[in-house]
């Protein structure tokens, strides 16, 4: 699915160009190794492009067009569309064309499109994808821009800001911060006489109270790997070691985290075989769930009569831990062939990051400190998730190139098999760890050869 926002005019030019030698080498490398080939955070095999050039002042050059790709195909799409329209209205010399594309499709198209000089100029990219495209030279580092604009961690959610660095260079500017959270049916909780939000200390009492009130399965769980990642952090584990070269998801902490999820089913609080928790939450069969912030606009629009609450992801382990991610603005290498395009891209990214108040309509937390501290954001449901305690508990996916391919073949598969009763947590994670390690080793050999 692709959503386009266009205000086309013949006066707006779109620079074209031949494929450079560097781009051709990148395409050949992708063809030989596939998009699954990359290198870990500690392997220096990638050829990094020069940093994006910094331009002072606003854009006053000839009319220019920017192509902006993003994965906002849900309730966040209209919110970003409104922001882009506002930017275009405020910058008559820049015409931003927005394309909202399914995330997997967008990432598959991105490298060859930019390599050929026919891709987007700006991409809103998930934080965990920065390394994959930085190591290929698809996106450029933003260090000179950040220095020129005098940006630092105080301007953003500090944890998201720090996580945009790969191999000592910054490749993204955070647009937002989002975490897994708990949601509950207010009427059902009131009828049962139990309180929300719940945590590990109140969990059993809350479940017992809800069942006693007539809710057979109050807490439905699906094979949501984000829940596992958060609980893994709570039990002191990690997916990989600090260098990103050793898979560690099969540790005792990993088994404990995945067992906790499976026990929700074994204890009768969730039915078996659940693949999507949101529909039963809407119809009242499920009265508490963990979900991502996309649930906020969805529940608002499609379940207007349901009174629900939202709170931080429950702590059931010995320490806080919450799966977190961020959409970050990146600038592609192709922009650097034309100064007008390069400056327009810089102006667009900076303006949107500072004028992202409407972004909260998509259920997300703006990364900008000034926007986050506004009265408008304080009135949103997700403002309860924008606390220093939640930020400090963030468990981000590591900056490992091709991490999504590794994840799909390892821990995401393990969570699905265990929660659906196809394997024990220990066996599923042992297989996942071996698989992830094999892929990491293949990547290392590729870039060391």
C-alpha positions in Angstrom: 0.0 0.0 0.0 1.4 3.4 -1.0 0.0 6.8 0.0 1.1 9.8 -2.0 0.7 13.4 -1.1 1.6 15.6 -4.1 1.4 19.2 -5.0 3.1 18.8 -8.4 4.2 21.7 -10.5 6.3 21.8 -13.6 8.4 24.5 -11.9 9.7 21.9 -9.4 12.7 20.0 -10.8 13.7 16.5 -9.9 17.5 16.0 -10.3 18.5 12.9 -12.2 21.8 11.3 -12.8 23.8 8.3 -13.9 24.7 5.5 -11.5 28.0 6.4 -9.8 30.8 3.9 -9.4 30.1 3.6 -5.7 26.4 3.0 -6.3 27.2 0.3 -8.8 29.5 -1.4 -6.4 26.8 -1.3 -3.8 24.3 -2.8 -6.2 26.7 -5.6 -7.2 27.4 -6.3 -3.5 23.7 -6.5 -2.8 23.1 -8.9 -5.7 25.9 -11.2 -4.6 25.2 -11.3 -0.9 21.5 -10.3 -0.7 20.0 -7.9 1.7 20.6 -10.3 4.5 24.4 -9.7 4.2 25.7 -7.0 6.4 28.2 -6.6 9.2 27.9 -6.4 12.9 28.4 -3.2 15.0 32.0 -4.2 15.5 33.0 -5.1 11.9 34.4 -2.3 9.8 33.8 -3.8 6.3 31.4 -1.2 5.0 32.4 1.9 2.9 30.8 4.9 4.6 30.0 7.9 2.5 31.1 11.4 3.4 28.8 13.1 5.9 25.9 15.2 4.6 26.9 18.7 3.9 25.6 21.4 6.3 23.9 24.6 5.0 23.2 27.6 7.1 19.9 29.5 6.9 16.6 28.6 5.2 16.3 27.4 1.7 16.0 30.2 -0.9 17.2 28.5 -4.1 15.3 27.4 -7.2 12.1 25.3 -6.8 13.1 21.8 -6.0 11.3 18.5 -5.3 12.0 16.1 -2.5 10.8 12.5 -2.4 10.0 11.3 1.1 9.4 7.7 1.9 8.0 6.4 5.1 6.4 3.2 6.6 3.3 5.1 7.9 0.5 3.0 6.4 -1.8 3.0 9.5 -3.3 5.8 11.6 0.1 7.6 11.5 -0.1 8.2 7.8 -2.7 11.0 7.8 -0.8 12.6 10.7 2.4 12.8 8.7 0.5 13.8 5.6 -0.8 16.9 7.5 2.7 17.7 8.6 4.1 17.5 5.1 1.2 19.7 3.8 2.1 22.3 6.4 5.7 22.2 5.5 5.0 22.6 1.8 2.7 25.6 2.6 5.5 27.2 4.6 8.2 26.5 2.0 6.9 27.4 -1.5 10.3 26.6 -3.1 10.3 23.0 -1.8 7.7 20.4 -3.0 7.8 17.3 -0.8 6.2 14.2 -2.3 5.3 11.7 0.4 5.0 8.0 -0.2 3.8 5.7 2.6 4.9 2.2 1.9 4.6 -1.1 3.8 7.8 -1.3 5.9 9.1 -4.6 4.5 8.5 -3.4 0.9 10.1 0.0 1.5 13.3 -1.5 3.0 13.5 -4.0 0.1 13.3 -1.2 -2.5 15.4 1.3 -0.8 19.0 0.2 -1.5 18.7 -0.4 -5.3 16.6 2.7 -5.8 19.1 5.0 -4.1 22.0 3.2 -5.7 20.5 4.1 -9.1 19.8 7.7 -8.1 16.1 7.1 -8.4 15.2 6.6 -4.7 13.9 8.9 -2.0 15.8 11.9 -0.7 14.5 11.6 2.9 13.4 8.4 4.6 11.7 7.9 8.0 13.3 4.7 9.1 13.0 2.5 12.1 15.9 3.0 14.5 17.0 -0.6 14.2 17.4 -0.3 10.4 20.0 2.5 10.5 23.0 0.2 10.5 21.8 -1.9 7.6 21.6 1.1 5.3 24.5 3.0 6.8 26.9 0.2 6.1 25.8 0.1 2.4 26.2 3.8 1.9 22.5 4.3 1.3 22.1 6.9 4.0 24.7 9.5 4.9 25.9 10.5 8.4 24.4 13.6 9.8 27.2 14.7 12.1 28.0 18.0 10.3 24.3 18.9 10.1 23.8 18.1 13.8 26.8 20.2 14.7 25.8 23.1 12.4 22.2 23.1 13.9 23.6 22.8 17.4 21.5 19.8 18.2 22.1 17.4 21.1 20.4 14.9 23.3 18.7 17.6 25.4 16.6 18.4 22.3 15.2 14.9 22.1 14.4 11.8 24.1 18.0 11.1 25.2 17.8 7.3 24.8 16.5 7.6 21.2 19.1 10.2 20.4 22.0 8.1 21.6 20.8 5.0 19.7 21.1 6.8 16.3 24.9 6.3 16.4 26.5 3.5 14.4 30.3 3.1 14.1 30.8 6.5 15.9 28.7 8.4 13.4 25.1 9.6 13.7 22.8 8.5 10.9 19.4 9.6 12.1 17.5 12.4 13.8 14.6 11.0 16.0 11.1 11.8 15.0 9.4 9.9 17.9 9.8 7.3 20.6 7.4 4.5 21.2 7.1 1.5 23.5 5.0 -1.5 24.2 2.4 -0.7 26.8 -0.5 -2.3 28.7 -4.1 -1.5 27.8 -7.2 -2.4 29.9 -11.0 -2.3 29.7 -12.0 0.3 32.3 -15.6 -1.0 32.8 -14.4 -4.6 33.2 -11.7 -3.6 35.8 -14.2 -1.5 37.7 -16.8 -4.4 37.7 -14.1 -6.8 39.1 -12.9 -4.3 41.7 -9.3 -4.5 40.5 -7.0 -1.7 39.7 -4.9 -0.8 36.7 -2.2 -0.5 35.7 -1.0 -3.8 37.0 2.5 -5.2 37.5 4.2 -8.3 38.8 3.1 -7.8 42.4 -0.6 -7.4 41.6 -0.7 -9.7 38.5 -2.2 -12.8 40.0 -4.7 -10.9 42.2 -5.9 -8.9 39.1 -6.3 -12.0 37.0 -8.2 -13.8 39.8 -10.5 -10.9 40.3 -11.3 -10.6 36.6 -12.0 -14.3 36.3 -14.2 -14.2 39.4 -16.2 -11.4 37.8 -17.0 -13.6 34.8 -14.1 -12.9 32.3 -12.9 -16.4 31.4 -9.6 -15.3 29.7 -8.8 -11.8 30.8 -5.3 -11.4 29.4 -4.8 -12.7 25.8 -1.3 -13.1 24.6 0.0 -13.6 21.0 3.4 -14.4 19.6 4.4 -10.7 19.9 8.2 -10.7 20.0 8.3 -7.2 21.3 6.8 -8.5 24.6 9.7 -11.0 24.8 12.3 -8.3 24.1 11.0 -6.2 27.0 10.8 -9.1 29.4 14.2 -10.3 28.4 15.6 -6.9 29.6 13.6 -7.2 32.8 15.2 -10.6 33.6 18.7 -9.2 32.9 19.2 -10.7 29.5 19.9 -9.4 26.0 19.5 -10.5 22.4 23.2 -10.1 21.6 26.3 -9.1 23.5 27.5 -5.4 23.6 29.6 -5.8 20.5 26.8 -7.3 18.5 28.9 -10.3 17.6 27.5 -13.0 19.9 23.9 -14.1 20.1 22.8 -14.4 23.8 19.0 -14.7 23.5 19.0 -18.3 24.7 20.3 -17.5 28.1 18.6 -18.4 31.3 17.1 -14.9 31.3 15.7 -15.5 27.8 14.1 -18.8 28.9 12.6 -17.2 32.0 11.1 -14.3 29.9 9.6 -16.6 27.3 8.4 -19.0 29.9 6.5 -16.2 31.6 4.6 -15.4 28.4 3.8 -19.1 27.8 2.6 -19.5 31.4 -0.1 -16.9 30.8 -1.6 -19.5 28.4 -0.8 -22.4 30.7 -2.5 -20.8 33.7 -5.7 -20.2 31.7 -5.5 -16.4 31.6 -5.3 -16.5 27.8 -6.7 -19.0 25.3 -4.2 -20.9 23.2 -3.5 -20.1 19.6 -4.1 -16.3 19.7 -2.6 -14.5 16.8 -4.0 -11.0 17.3 -5.1 -9.5 20.6 -6.7 -6.4 19.4 -10.1 -7.7 18.0 -10.9 -9.6 21.2 -10.0 -6.5 23.3 -12.4 -4.5 21.2 -15.3 -7.0 21.7 -14.7 -7.5 25.4 -13.4 -11.1 25.4 -10.0 -9.8 26.4 -9.9 -7.0 29.0 -6.2 -6.4 29.2 -3.4 -6.7 26.6 0.0 -5.5 25.7 0.4 -3.7 22.4 2.2 -1.0 20.5 1.0 2.6 20.2 -0.7 1.9 16.9 -3.5 0.6 19.2 -4.3 4.2 20.3 -5.7 5.6 17.0 -7.2 2.2 16.1 -9.2 1.9 19.3 -10.2 5.5 19.1 -11.5 5.2 15.6 -12.9 1.6 15.5 -14.1 1.1 19.1 -15.5 4.5 20.0 -17.8 3.1 22.7 -15.1 1.2 24.5 -13.6 2.9 27.6 -10.0 1.9 27.8 -6.9 2.9 29.7 -3.2 2.8 28.8 -0.2 2.6 31.0 3.5 1.6 31.0 4.5 -2.0 30.1 4.1 -4.0 33.3 7.3 -4.9 35.2 7.1 -8.6 36.2 10.9 -9.2 36.3 13.4 -7.9 38.9 14.2 -4.7 36.9 12.4 -2.4 34.5 12.5 -3.2 30.8 10.3 -2.1 27.9 10.6 -2.8 24.2 11.2 0.5 22.5 11.8 1.8 19.0 11.9 5.1 17.2 11.2 6.4 13.7 14.2 8.5 12.7 14.7 10.8 9.8 17.6 9.9 7.4 19.0 11.5 4.4 20.1 9.4 1.4 23.3 9.6 -0.4 21.7 10.7 -3.7 20.9 14.1 -2.2 24.6 15.0 -2.0 24.9 15.2 -5.8 22.9 18.5 -5.8 23.4 21.3 -3.3 19.8 22.5 -3.6 18.4 19.0 -2.9 20.8 18.5 0.0 19.9 21.8 1.6 16.2 21.3 1.1 16.4 17.8 2.7 18.2 19.3 5.7 15.5 22.1 6.0 12.7 19.5 5.8 14.1 17.1 8.4 14.9 19.9 10.9 11.5 21.7 10.4 9.5 18.5 10.8 11.4 17.5 13.9 10.6 20.8 15.5 7.0 21.0 14.3 5.8 17.5 15.0 2.9 18.2 17.3 0.4 16.7 14.9 2.4 13.5 15.0 0.9 12.6 18.3 -2.4 11.9 16.5 -0.8 8.7 15.3 -0.4 7.5 18.9 3.3 8.1 19.0 5.4 10.2 21.4 7.3 13.1 19.6 11.0 12.8 20.3 11.4 16.6 20.3 11.6 17.8 23.9 9.8 21.1 23.2 7.0 19.4 21.4 6.7 16.7 24.1 6.4 19.3 26.8 3.5 21.1 25.1 0.0 21.2 26.6 -1.4 19.6 23.4 0.8 16.5 23.9 -0.1 16.4 27.6 -3.7 15.9 26.7 -3.0 12.7 24.6 -3.4 9.2 25.9 0.2 8.3 25.3 1.5 11.1 27.4 1.5 8.7 30.4 4.2 6.7 28.5 6.4 9.8 28.1 8.1 9.7 31.5 11.7 9.6 32.5 11.1 6.2 34.1 9.7 4.8 30.8 12.6 6.3 28.8 15.1 4.9 31.2 13.6 1.4 30.8 13.8 1.4 27.0 15.2 -1.8 25.5 16.1 -1.0 21.9 17.0 -3.5 19.2 20.8 -3.4 18.6 22.4 -1.6 15.7 23.4 -4.7 13.8 23.1 -4.6 10.0 20.5 -7.0 8.7 19.2 -7.4 12.2 15.6 -7.8 10.9 16.5 -10.8 8.8 18.4 -12.4 11.7 15.4 -11.6 14.0 12.9 -13.3 11.7 14.9 -16.5 11.5 15.8 -16.6 15.2 14.1 -15.1 18.2 10.9 -14.0 16.4 10.4 -17.6 15.2 11.2 -18.9 18.7 8.6 -16.7 20.4 6.0 -17.8 17.9 6.7 -21.5 18.3 6.8 -21.4 22.1 3.7 -19.3 22.6 1.7 -21.4 20.1 2.8 -24.6 21.9 5.0 -26.0 19.1 8.2 -26.0 21.2 9.4 -25.5 24.7 10.9 -22.0 25.5 14.3 -23.6 26.1 14.4 -25.6 22.9 13.0 -22.7 20.8 15.5 -20.2 22.1 18.4 -22.7 21.8 17.6 -23.1 18.1 17.2 -19.3 17.8 20.6 -18.6 19.3 22.4 -21.1 17.0 20.6 -19.6 14.0 21.4 -16.0 14.9 25.0 -16.9 15.6 25.4 -18.6 12.3 24.1 -15.6 10.4 26.3 -13.2 12.4 29.4 -15.4 11.6 28.4 -15.5 7.9 28.3 -11.7 7.9 31.7 -11.4 9.6 33.3 -13.7 7.0 31.7 -11.8 4.2 33.1 -8.4 5.2 36.5 -9.7 6.3 37.1 -11.5 3.0 
